[in-house]
Amino acid sequence: MEKGGSVYILTNKNHTTLYTGVTSDLFSRTVDHREKKHRNSFTSKYNIHKLVYYETFHCIEEAIAREKQIKGGSRKKKPALINKMNPEWKDLFESDQF
């Protein structure tokens, strides 16, 4: 049985830094970022914990492929993705959309 996955984008309070990641458990992974579980990580260092975008997939391989596509694109394309799904850049972890 294949396990699903998600690709996600997090940002900081001022929306100046973006982080793109992939996970098989979006809820737990978001909690890890919010609680700074990995103290020396990029997201901890730059206070990146606001979930502003995600996509879910039936298998983790699809999520990984999508993550690579997003990371391979220009920096300008990421805000466009976020704006399409979440124009107000609300924290989706704290909203009814999650």
N, C-alpha and C positions, 0 to 999 in steps of 0.2 A: 504494500500500500504506500503510495506516495504521500509525502507530507507537503502541505501548502506553504506559502511564504508571502512575505510582503516586502516591498521596497518603500522607503520613507525618506522624508526630508525634515530635518529639524533646523531651527534657527535660534538665535539669542533674542534678548528683550528688544533690541533696537533693529533687528532684522538685517544686520550688517554681515553676518557670517552664516553660511549654509553648510549643512552636513547631510550627505546622502548615505543611507545604509540599507542593509537587507537583513531579514530575520525570519525565523519560522514562528516566532511568537511576538507579535507587535506590542501587545500590552506589557508583557514582562520586560521587553527590551526598552520600551519607553520609560518604564519605572526605573530601570538601571541607569539610564541617562539622567533622569530627574534627581535621583538620589546620589549621583556621582559615584557609582559603584566602582568604577575604574578611575581612581584619583588622578592618574597621570595621562589620561586620554585626552584627545583633541577636544571632545565635547565638554569634558570637565574643565579644562584649561580656559576655554572661551565661553563658559556658561551657556552652552547650547543644550536646551532641553524642551523647547517649544515645538510640538508636533504640528506642522503646517500642511503636510501633504503625505498621502500614502496610496498605494495600489496593492490589491491582493491578487494572488495567483493560486491556481490549483496545485502547482508543484514548485518546490524551491528553486529548481533550475530555471524556470521562467522568471522568477523574481530576480535571480542573480543576473540573468541576461538583460533584464530591464534596468537593473542598477548600473551595469556596465554602459548601457546606452545613455542613461542620464548623465553619468559621470563623464562620458566621452563627449558630450555636447558642450556648447559654449555656456559660460556663466549666465548669459542673458536668457537662455532658454529655461533655466530653473525657475526664476520668478514668474515666467509666463505659465509654466505648469501649475505653480501654486495659485496664481491669480484665477486660473480657469476653475479650479476645484474649491478654492478658499479665498475669494477676493479680499476679504477683510483680514486675512492672515491670523485668524483666531486660533487658539490652541485647541486643536481637535481632540486632544486627550481629555480636555475638560468640557467638551461640548457633547451635545446629543448625537453628533455625527460619528462618534467613535464607537 
